[in-house]
């Protein structure tokens, strides 16, 4: 096998994994917060809802 073939096969093998890694959101989102929590966009975290 030539080096070009090996590099092309490697690129095609890794491209789906790299595409998935780029699209993943590791931050919390509003739907991941608990029942008595809301999402604070400034901090990117769930915070407890204030009770009055």
PDB file with one MODEL, atoms N, CA, C and O in Angstrom:
MODEL        1
ATOM      1  N   UNK A   1       0.834  -1.191   0.000  1.00  0.00           N
ATOM      2  CA  UNK A   1       0.000   0.000   0.000  1.00  0.00           C
ATOM      3  C   UNK A   1       0.872   1.246   0.000  1.00  0.00           C
ATOM      4  O   UNK A   1       1.919   1.301   0.645  1.00  0.00           O
ATOM      5  N   UNK A   2       0.417   2.223  -0.729  1.00  0.00           N
ATOM      6  CA  UNK A   2       1.184   3.457  -0.761  1.00  0.00           C
ATOM      7  C   UNK A   2       0.810   4.330   0.436  1.00  0.00           C
ATOM      8  O   UNK A   2      -0.223   4.115   1.070  1.00  0.00           O
ATOM      9  N   UNK A   3       1.643   5.300   0.736  1.00  0.00           N
ATOM     10  CA  UNK A   3       1.410   6.182   1.867  1.00  0.00           C
ATOM     11  C   UNK A   3       0.142   7.003   1.665  1.00  0.00           C
ATOM     12  O   UNK A   3      -0.560   7.301   2.631  1.00  0.00           O
ATOM     13  N   UNK A   4      -0.165   7.379   0.393  1.00  0.00           N
ATOM     14  CA  UNK A   4      -1.385   8.140   0.109  1.00  0.00           C
ATOM     15  C   UNK A   4      -2.627   7.314   0.439  1.00  0.00           C
ATOM     16  O   UNK A   4      -3.604   7.843   0.970  1.00  0.00           O
ATOM     17  N   UNK A   5      -2.592   6.045   0.130  1.00  0.00           N
ATOM     18  CA  UNK A   5      -3.725   5.168   0.406  1.00  0.00           C
ATOM     19  C   UNK A   5      -3.927   5.019   1.905  1.00  0.00           C
ATOM     20  O   UNK A   5      -5.058   5.062   2.390  1.00  0.00           O
ATOM     21  N   UNK A   6      -2.852   4.847   2.628  1.00  0.00           N
ATOM     22  CA  UNK A   6      -2.930   4.705   4.083  1.00  0.00           C
ATOM     23  C   UNK A   6      -3.469   5.983   4.723  1.00  0.00           C
ATOM     24  O   UNK A   6      -4.317   5.918   5.613  1.00  0.00           O
ATOM     25  N   UNK A   7      -2.988   7.134   4.283  1.00  0.00           N
ATOM     26  CA  UNK A   7      -3.453   8.406   4.834  1.00  0.00           C
ATOM     27  C   UNK A   7      -4.919   8.662   4.493  1.00  0.00           C
ATOM     28  O   UNK A   7      -5.665   9.180   5.325  1.00  0.00           O
ATOM     29  N   UNK A   8      -5.332   8.310   3.293  1.00  0.00           N
ATOM     30  CA  UNK A   8      -6.732   8.476   2.900  1.00  0.00           C
ATOM     31  C   UNK A   8      -7.638   7.568   3.736  1.00  0.00           C
ATOM     32  O   UNK A   8      -8.704   7.993   4.183  1.00  0.00           O
ATOM     33  N   UNK A   9      -7.218   6.329   3.943  1.00  0.00           N
ATOM     34  CA  UNK A   9      -8.000   5.407   4.761  1.00  0.00           C
ATOM     35  C   UNK A   9      -8.081   5.890   6.209  1.00  0.00           C
ATOM     36  O   UNK A   9      -9.133   5.785   6.839  1.00  0.00           O
ATOM     37  N   UNK A  10      -7.000   6.406   6.726  1.00  0.00           N
ATOM     38  CA  UNK A  10      -6.985   6.939   8.093  1.00  0.00           C
ATOM     39  C   UNK A  10      -7.920   8.139   8.230  1.00  0.00           C
ATOM     40  O   UNK A  10      -8.656   8.250   9.210  1.00  0.00           O
ATOM     41  N   UNK A  11      -7.889   9.026   7.252  1.00  0.00           N
ATOM     42  CA  UNK A  11      -8.754  10.203   7.285  1.00  0.00           C
ATOM     43  C   UNK A  11     -10.226   9.801   7.220  1.00  0.00           C
ATOM     44  O   UNK A  11     -11.049  10.356   7.948  1.00  0.00           O
ATOM     45  N   UNK A  12     -10.563   8.854   6.365  1.00  0.00           N
ATOM     46  CA  UNK A  12     -11.942   8.398   6.254  1.00  0.00           C
ATOM     47  C   UNK A  12     -12.393   7.642   7.500  1.00  0.00           C
ATOM     48  O   UNK A  12     -13.575   7.667   7.844  1.00  0.00           O
ATOM     49  N   UNK A  13     -11.483   6.986   8.164  1.00  0.00           N
ATOM     50  CA  UNK A  13     -11.819   6.256   9.379  1.00  0.00           C
ATOM     51  C   UNK A  13     -12.070   7.206  10.543  1.00  0.00           C
ATOM     52  O   UNK A  13     -12.977   6.978  11.344  1.00  0.00           O
ATOM     53  N   UNK A  14     -11.280   8.262  10.642  1.00  0.00           N
ATOM     54  CA  UNK A  14     -11.393   9.181  11.771  1.00  0.00           C
ATOM     55  C   UNK A  14     -12.442  10.273  11.588  1.00  0.00           C
ATOM     56  O   UNK A  14     -12.873  10.871  12.574  1.00  0.00           O
ATOM     57  N   UNK A  15     -12.860  10.545  10.373  1.00  0.00           N
ATOM     58  CA  UNK A  15     -13.760  11.671  10.137  1.00  0.00           C
ATOM     59  C   UNK A  15     -15.095  11.570  10.877  1.00  0.00           C
ATOM     60  O   UNK A  15     -15.548  12.596  11.384  1.00  0.00           O
ATOM     61  N   UNK A  16     -15.761  10.416  10.981  1.00  0.00           N
ATOM     62  CA  UNK A  16     -17.008  10.379  11.755  1.00  0.00           C
ATOM     63  C   UNK A  16     -16.788  10.678  13.242  1.00  0.00           C
ATOM     64  O   UNK A  16     -17.600  11.366  13.862  1.00  0.00           O
ATOM     65  N   UNK A  17     -15.720  10.177  13.801  1.00  0.00           N
ATOM     66  CA  UNK A  17     -15.444  10.426  15.214  1.00  0.00           C
ATOM     67  C   UNK A  17     -15.147  11.901  15.459  1.00  0.00           C
ATOM     68  O   UNK A  17     -15.582  12.460  16.466  1.00  0.00           O
ATOM     69  N   UNK A  18     -14.426  12.523  14.570  1.00  0.00           N
ATOM     70  CA  UNK A  18     -14.124  13.942  14.719  1.00  0.00           C
ATOM     71  C   UNK A  18     -15.374  14.787  14.521  1.00  0.00           C
ATOM     72  O   UNK A  18     -15.539  15.805  15.193  1.00  0.00           O
ATOM     73  N   UNK A  19     -16.239  14.395  13.630  1.00  0.00           N
ATOM     74  CA  UNK A  19     -17.478  15.139  13.405  1.00  0.00           C
ATOM     75  C   UNK A  19     -18.377  15.052  14.633  1.00  0.00           C
ATOM     76  O   UNK A  19     -18.999  16.044  15.014  1.00  0.00           O
ATOM     77  N   UNK A  20     -18.452  13.895  15.247  1.00  0.00           N
ATOM     78  CA  UNK A  20     -19.271  13.748  16.451  1.00  0.00           C
ATOM     79  C   UNK A  20     -18.683  14.530  17.616  1.00  0.00           C
ATOM     80  O   UNK A  20     -19.419  15.141  18.390  1.00  0.00           O
ATOM     81  N   UNK A  21     -17.383  14.513  17.740  1.00  0.00           N
ATOM     82  CA  UNK A  21     -16.743  15.237  18.840  1.00  0.00           C
ATOM     83  C   UNK A  21     -16.944  16.734  18.693  1.00  0.00           C
ATOM     84  O   UNK A  21     -17.079  17.440  19.692  1.00  0.00           O
ATOM     85  N   UNK A  22     -16.965  17.220  17.482  1.00  0.00           N
ATOM     86  CA  UNK A  22     -17.154  18.644  17.257  1.00  0.00           C
ATOM     87  C   UNK A  22     -18.580  19.067  17.574  1.00  0.00           C
ATOM     88  O   UNK A  22     -18.796  20.191  18.028  1.00  0.00           O
ATOM     89  N   UNK A  23     -19.551  18.204  17.351  1.00  0.00           N
ATOM     90  CA  UNK A  23     -20.945  18.566  17.549  1.00  0.00           C
ATOM     91  C   UNK A  23     -21.468  18.338  18.949  1.00  0.00           C
ATOM     92  O   UNK A  23     -22.581  18.761  19.262  1.00  0.00           O
ATOM     93  N   UNK A  24     -20.717  17.697  19.782  1.00  0.00           N
ATOM     94  CA  UNK A  24     -21.203  17.400  21.129  1.00  0.00           C
ATOM     95  C   UNK A  24     -21.204  18.647  21.990  1.00  0.00           C
ATOM     96  O   UNK A  24     -20.279  19.458  21.937  1.00  0.00           O
ATOM     97  N   UNK A  25     -22.237  18.785  22.769  1.00  0.00           N
ATOM     98  CA  UNK A  25     -22.327  19.888  23.710  1.00  0.00           C
ATOM     99  C   UNK A  25     -22.177  19.305  25.114  1.00  0.00           C
ATOM    100  O   UNK A  25     -23.072  18.614  25.600  1.00  0.00           O
ATOM    101  N   UNK A  26     -21.072  19.577  25.752  1.00  0.00           N
ATOM    102  CA  UNK A  26     -20.833  19.036  27.079  1.00  0.00           C
ATOM    103  C   UNK A  26     -21.389  19.943  28.160  1.00  0.00           C
ATOM    104  O   UNK A  26     -21.394  19.576  29.335  1.00  0.00           O
ATOM    105  N   UNK A  27     -21.859  21.127  27.776  1.00  0.00           N
ATOM    106  CA  UNK A  27     -22.418  22.033  28.755  1.00  0.00           C
ATOM    107  C   UNK A  27     -23.852  21.620  29.076  1.00  0.00           C
ATOM    108  O   UNK A  27     -24.502  20.916  28.304  1.00  0.00           O
ATOM    109  N   UNK A  28     -24.320  22.068  30.215  1.00  0.00           N
ATOM    110  CA  UNK A  28     -25.703  21.807  30.572  1.00  0.00           C
ATOM    111  C   UNK A  28     -26.615  22.664  29.718  1.00  0.00           C
ATOM    112  O   UNK A  28     -26.233  23.752  29.288  1.00  0.00           O
ATOM    113  N   UNK A  29     -27.806  22.179  29.477  1.00  0.00           N
ATOM    114  CA  UNK A  29     -28.830  22.945  28.793  1.00  0.00           C
ATOM    115  C   UNK A  29     -30.064  22.980  29.675  1.00  0.00           C
ATOM    116  O   UNK A  29     -30.127  22.281  30.686  1.00  0.00           O
ATOM    117  N   UNK A  30     -31.038  23.783  29.301  1.00  0.00           N
ATOM    118  CA  UNK A  30     -32.217  23.998  30.135  1.00  0.00           C
ATOM    119  C   UNK A  30     -32.966  22.703  30.432  1.00  0.00           C
ATOM    120  O   UNK A  30     -33.474  22.541  31.541  1.00  0.00           O
ATOM    121  N   UNK A  31     -33.049  21.797  29.501  1.00  0.00           N
ATOM    122  CA  UNK A  31     -33.810  20.568  29.730  1.00  0.00           C
ATOM    123  C   UNK A  31     -33.091  19.591  30.647  1.00  0.00           C
ATOM    124  O   UNK A  31     -33.688  18.593  31.050  1.00  0.00           O
ATOM    125  N   UNK A  32     -31.839  19.837  30.991  1.00  0.00           N
ATOM    126  CA  UNK A  32     -31.102  18.959  31.895  1.00  0.00           C
ATOM    127  C   UNK A  32     -31.212  19.405  33.344  1.00  0.00           C
ATOM    128  O   UNK A  32     -30.729  18.714  34.241  1.00  0.00           O
ATOM    129  N   UNK A  33     -31.836  20.545  33.585  1.00  0.00           N
ATOM    130  CA  UNK A  33     -31.959  21.041  34.951  1.00  0.00           C
ATOM    131  C   UNK A  33     -33.030  20.265  35.705  1.00  0.00           C
ATOM    132  O   UNK A  33     -33.949  19.705  35.107  1.00  0.00           O
ATOM    133  N   UNK A  34     -32.900  20.241  37.012  1.00  0.00           N
ATOM    134  CA  UNK A  34     -33.839  19.538  37.860  1.00  0.00           C
ATOM    135  C   UNK A  34     -35.179  20.246  37.943  1.00  0.00           C
ATOM    136  O   UNK A  34     -35.380  21.304  37.347  1.00  0.00           O
ATOM    137  N   UNK A  35     -36.087  19.648  38.688  1.00  0.00           N
ATOM    138  CA  UNK A  35     -37.460  20.147  38.768  1.00  0.00           C
ATOM    139  C   UNK A  35     -37.544  21.547  39.363  1.00  0.00           C
ATOM    140  O   UNK A  35     -38.311  22.372  38.866  1.00  0.00           O
ATOM    141  N   UNK A  36     -36.796  21.833  40.390  1.00  0.00           N
ATOM    142  CA  UNK A  36     -36.839  23.140  41.045  1.00  0.00           C
ATOM    143  C   UNK A  36     -35.646  24.010  40.656  1.00  0.00           C
ATOM    144  O   UNK A  36     -35.170  24.823  41.448  1.00  0.00           O
ATOM    145  N   UNK A  37     -35.180  23.827  39.444  1.00  0.00           N
ATOM    146  CA  UNK A  37     -34.023  24.581  38.973  1.00  0.00           C
ATOM    147  C   UNK A  37     -34.338  25.232  37.635  1.00  0.00           C
ATOM    148  O   UNK A  37     -35.231  24.799  36.907  1.00  0.00           O
ATOM    149  N   UNK A  38     -33.591  26.271  37.333  1.00  0.00           N
ATOM    150  CA  UNK A  38     -33.679  26.909  36.025  1.00  0.00           C
ATOM    151  C   UNK A  38     -32.265  27.059  35.479  1.00  0.00           C
ATOM    152  O   UNK A  38     -31.285  26.989  36.221  1.00  0.00           O
ATOM    153  N   UNK A  39     -32.181  27.264  34.182  1.00  0.00           N
ATOM    154  CA  UNK A  39     -30.887  27.360  33.521  1.00  0.00           C
ATOM    155  C   UNK A  39     -30.429  28.807  33.501  1.00  0.00           C
ATOM    156  O   UNK A  39     -31.168  29.689  33.064  1.00  0.00           O
ATOM    157  N   UNK A  40     -29.224  29.052  33.966  1.00  0.00           N
ATOM    158  CA  UNK A  40     -28.631  30.384  33.942  1.00  0.00           C
ATOM    159  C   UNK A  40     -27.656  30.440  32.770  1.00  0.00           C
ATOM    160  O   UNK A  40     -26.588  29.829  32.804  1.00  0.00           O
ATOM    161  N   UNK A  41     -28.039  31.180  31.737  1.00  0.00           N
ATOM    162  CA  UNK A  41     -27.220  31.245  30.522  1.00  0.00           C
ATOM    163  C   UNK A  41     -25.883  31.928  30.768  1.00  0.00           C
ATOM    164  O   UNK A  41     -24.899  31.614  30.098  1.00  0.00           O
ATOM    165  N   UNK A  42     -25.831  32.846  31.707  1.00  0.00           N
ATOM    166  CA  UNK A  42     -24.585  33.567  31.978  1.00  0.00           C
ATOM    167  C   UNK A  42     -23.504  32.640  32.521  1.00  0.00           C
ATOM    168  O   UNK A  42     -22.339  32.747  32.139  1.00  0.00           O
ATOM    169  N   UNK A  43     -23.889  31.734  33.407  1.00  0.00           N
ATOM    170  CA  UNK A  43     -22.912  30.823  33.996  1.00  0.00           C
ATOM    171  C   UNK A  43     -22.887  29.465  33.302  1.00  0.00           C
ATOM    172  O   UNK A  43     -21.929  28.707  33.450  1.00  0.00           O
ATOM    173  N   UNK A  44     -23.943  29.155  32.541  1.00  0.00           N
ATOM    174  CA  UNK A  44     -24.024  27.871  31.866  1.00  0.00           C
ATOM    175  C   UNK A  44     -24.312  26.730  32.820  1.00  0.00           C
ATOM    176  O   UNK A  44     -23.914  25.592  32.572  1.00  0.00           O
ATOM    177  N   UNK A  45     -25.010  27.032  33.922  1.00  0.00           N
ATOM    178  CA  UNK A  45     -25.276  26.019  34.937  1.00  0.00           C
ATOM    179  C   UNK A  45     -26.730  26.113  35.391  1.00  0.00           C
ATOM    180  O   UNK A  45     -27.414  27.107  35.149  1.00  0.00           O
ATOM    181  N   UNK A  46     -27.173  25.069  36.044  1.00  0.00           N
ATOM    182  CA  UNK A  46     -28.497  25.068  36.640  1.00  0.00           C
ATOM    183  C   UNK A  46     -28.429  25.726  38.011  1.00  0.00           C
ATOM    184  O   UNK A  46     -27.511  25.473  38.792  1.00  0.00           O
ATOM    185  N   UNK A  47     -29.409  26.568  38.289  1.00  0.00           N
ATOM    186  CA  UNK A  47     -29.460  27.231  39.583  1.00  0.00           C
ATOM    187  C   UNK A  47     -30.835  26.965  40.208  1.00  0.00           C
ATOM    188  O   UNK A  47     -31.826  26.769  39.504  1.00  0.00           O
ATOM    189  N   UNK A  48     -30.868  26.964  41.524  1.00  0.00           N
ATOM    190  CA  UNK A  48     -32.129  26.748  42.217  1.00  0.00           C
ATOM    191  C   UNK A  48     -33.066  27.938  41.993  1.00  0.00           C
ATOM    192  O   UNK A  48     -32.643  29.094  41.995  1.00  0.00           O
ATOM    193  N   UNK A  49     -34.351  27.621  41.799  1.00  0.00           N
ATOM    194  CA  UNK A  49     -35.339  28.684  41.628  1.00  0.00           C
ATOM    195  C   UNK A  49     -35.563  29.362  42.979  1.00  0.00           C
ATOM    196  O   UNK A  49     -35.587  28.708  44.022  1.00  0.00           O
ATOM    197  N   UNK A  50     -35.720  30.649  42.941  1.00  0.00           N
ATOM    198  CA  UNK A  50     -35.994  31.406  44.162  1.00  0.00           C
ATOM    199  C   UNK A  50     -37.425  31.140  44.600  1.00  0.00           C
ATOM    200  O   UNK A  50     -38.338  31.130  43.773  1.00  0.00           O
ATOM    201  N   UNK A  51     -37.624  30.927  45.878  1.00  0.00           N
ATOM    202  CA  UNK A  51     -38.970  30.736  46.415  1.00  0.00           C
ATOM    203  C   UNK A  51     -39.351  31.970  47.217  1.00  0.00           C
ATOM    204  O   UNK A  51     -38.524  32.545  47.925  1.00  0.00           O
ATOM    205  N   UNK A  52     -40.598  32.366  47.102  1.00  0.00           N
ATOM    206  CA  UNK A  52     -41.043  33.554  47.831  1.00  0.00           C
ATOM    207  C   UNK A  52     -42.204  33.246  48.723  1.00  0.00           C
ATOM    208  O   UNK A  52     -42.706  34.134  49.412  1.00  0.00           O
TER     209      UNK A  52
ENDMDL
END
